Each structure stands twice: as structure tokens, then as C-alpha cells.
């Protein structure tokens, strides 16, 4: 009976130790955002796009295009376009590539949408100004991280989009 009790206690202790593991034992999941959310810092200020937050996937002539987009209640929006998606990988936002991936941040003017400023990447002679990392893609969702430097489309001001994370559902 004492042997059985010792085995039972040893089993419980082993089970408790085995179940105590960190999520980052396998490299981590640095994308801790809820499904249907895209977050980032815009010049250091928090952005959380969950009012409209979706991903689309389109294949044309054998080339897959992924579009990630999210906006908040005030009309601020981030859109990222990955051209020639080939799988979970890191994609540069640069004007130096043959296939250009793009990103933009817009502050929609509700009263006059035509005058809404947009900061886009890449821009003329920008070189590499950001990247998008797709860490997980299933038939229904896509997760990853991003960052980019955008230049105002009709001006010279810059916006720094950092610490970007997304967990979006495909529509």
C-alpha cells in the first residue's frame, strides 16, 4: 500500500512538473492579440484596429496576394499588401524588390474623405522601410508582425509604424 501511495504521489508530481511549461519554450508567440485585431504604435501612440479588421487572399495567374486591413472607430486605418505570398516567411517592404509589398496608414477625415492624409511605404528611393512576418496561416486566420516607415503621399512628413501585430480572419 505504501508503494502504491508513493507511486501515486510521484505520478502527480511528475504530471505537475510536466504541465508547467512556458509558451516561449518553442521560440515563443510574440503575437498576443485577439482574433480580429491589428495593433501597432504610430509615432509611439497606440493604434488598435478592430472595428473593421480582415484579411483577404486572392490568387491570380498563379500569384497569391494577401491583403491585411484594419481600422478603428475614428477612421484611422492600416492596410498591408503582400504580393507573391509563398508561405510563412518575412516579406520586405522596399522599392528595391521586383515584387513590391506595400503598407499604408491613413487618418480618414470623416467630413472630407478626399482630403484624408495617407502615409505610404515604400516610396520613391526609399530602399527597405519595413517588413511583414507571417508566423501562422490557416484556412481561416493569419497571424504575424510588421513595422514600416511611411511618407505622406502628398507631402513630406513621415510616420513610424512599430510593434505591429495582427491576428485576422480571412473573409
Buried (B, 14 or more C-beta within 10 A) or exposed (E): EEEEEEEEEEEEEEEEEEEEEEEEEEEEEBBEBEEBBBBBBBEEEEBBBBBEBBBBBEEEEEEBBBBBBBBBEEBBBBBBBBBBBEEEEEBBBBBEBEEBBBBBBBBBEEEEEEEBBBBBBBBEEBEBBBBBBBBEBEEEBBBBBBBBBBBBEEEEEBBBBBBBBBBBEBE
